[in-house]
């Protein structure tokens, strides 16, 4: 399991995030920080990007993570890839906000995580579908 022992954390000024840049078109009016971790042990991560998904593989990890994510997902996928043998990240709008147990089952994942910005939480009020298929 990866740790943060010996890691330096640096915060660097950056243009505003998702809302400031894509919705308000005022990236510098809402400054943000880019947090960089330095000194992490190099792991043999491989990244394969496809049209609707990114797969991070780590020969030293264990298990598979199915990661439903929005624009905050890519940096997290790499970080989570330090712990799992495989992280399959589906980006919005590839997956609907409806949580589908059949999709989790077909990915044969050990863990499923939904990462979604707070402004999109109302989309999760839909009842999940086919949860019975997820736990077989």
N, C-alpha and C positions, 0 to 999 in steps of 0.2 A: 504494500500500500504506500502510495506517495505521501510525503509529509512536506511541511513548509520549513523544516529545520535548515538553517543556513541560507534562507531566502531573504533578499532585500526587497522591500516594497517601495516603489517610487510612484508619486502622483505627478503627472505632467499636464499642463494646461492644454485643452483641446477645444475645438468648436463645439457648440451645443449639441446635445444628443438628438435622438430620433424626433421628438416633438418639435424642438427648436429648429431643426434643419428641414424636416419633411412637411411639417404642418404649418409652422409659423414663418418659415423662410427667413429666420433671424438668428443664424447660428452663433454669432459673436455677442448677441445681446443677452444670451443665457449661457455663460461659460460653463464648461463641464471639465471633468478631469479624466484623463486616460491613466488607469492604474496599471503599472507594469511590474511584474515579478521578475527579479533578476537573481540568478544563482540556482535556478531549478536544475536538478539533475537531468541530463539529456536522456530521454527514453526513445526507444525505436518506434515512434509513432509514424504511421503512414496515413495519408489523407486522400480519399477518393471522392471527388465532387461529381455529381451527376445533375441532371436538369432539376430534379425535384428533391434531392437529398444529398447529404454529405455523410460519408462513413469514415470514422476515425478508428484505426486498428492499432492495438498495442499487444505484442506477443507476451509481455510480462503481466498483463491485466487478467482479470477474471470476470466471467459473465458478460452478458450483453445488455446494453441500455438502449431502449427506444426513446428518443428525445423529441417531443413535439415542441417546436420553438418558433418565436417570432424573430425580429431583427436583433434581439439580444442574445440569441442562441449560439452563433458561431464561436465567439470566444469561450463560452461555457462548454461547448462540445469538446474543444481541445483540452480544457482543464479537466473535464470528466474523463476524457480519454486516457488520462494518466492512471485511472483506477480500473477501467473496464477493458476486457479484451476487444470489445467492439462497441462503438457508440454510433448508432444510426440516427441522424438528425433529419427530421422532416420539417421543412420551413413553411411558414404561412405564405401563401394561401393553399399550399399543397394539401394540408389536412384541414378539414372543417373543424369548427369549435366543438362539434359533436364528438364525444369520446367514444370510440368504437372498439369494443373488446375483441372483435374478430380481427381487426388490424393488428392489435398487440399480439394475438395468438399466431397470426400468419408470420410475424417477424420473429417468433420464437425468442422473445426477450425475457430476461430475468427480472428486469426493472423497467417501468415506464414512467416518464416524468413529463408533465406539461409545464412549459415556461411561457407565460403570457403577460404582457404589460397590464397594469391595473386598469387602464382605460378600456381594455377589451374584456374585462371580467364578465360584463353582462352577457357576452356570447356563450358563456359556460353554463347558463341556466337551463339549457336543453338537457333532458334526461339522457344519461349514457345509454348506448345501444349494445346489445349482445354481450353483456358482461359474463354471461354463463360460458361463452366460448373462450374467454380469456384465461380461465383457471383450470383448464383441462390438462 
